[in-house]
Amino acid sequence: MKLVTSPDDPRLAELSRLLESVFADPNTVLGLDRLQAFVRADPSAARRRFSVLVAVDAARDTVIGGSVFSYVPKSNCGFSEYIVADSTRRGTGLGRRLFERRKALLDEQARAYGHPACGGLFIEADNPDRTPADLVDAERETALDPRERLRLFDHLGFRKVDVPYVQPPLGNGKQPIAYLDLLFASWRQ
């Protein structure tokens, strides 16, 4: 696994294409320009420290998974924009390795701000009762069924945050998303 540190790294474009192939609603996918802006952001000047982690198939030198996430120093929590694996790699433990590496990186960032570890992680997840049926059907082919995804997140300790949640538009020409729930896993011990 590799942290992408240059906005010109071709692996960002590969990750962008993987995200577009997995998530059925284009409004939920950050474009390459936004991924590049995340990598370019000066962590000392930002309210959030963005990171892009990619998993690469060494034999083919291609991106097979990744995670886009940020650390928010003020709350000592992380926010997961994405964790994704190529469909041919699902069920191999790649998602778990990405999850664990992301947690380790968030803990490192927390220690840089004087905390013993990151306090927890926020994620967005499709609410199966509010997600349009055509998107649920499409993601069953390219990703996970929303109910299966929620079961997986529940197993990892995520619980729904009881607030009305709307994801703001992720870029020009994108719409806000009102069918997502905000989840949180506390890592405080």
Disulfide bonds with the S-S distance in Angstrom:
none
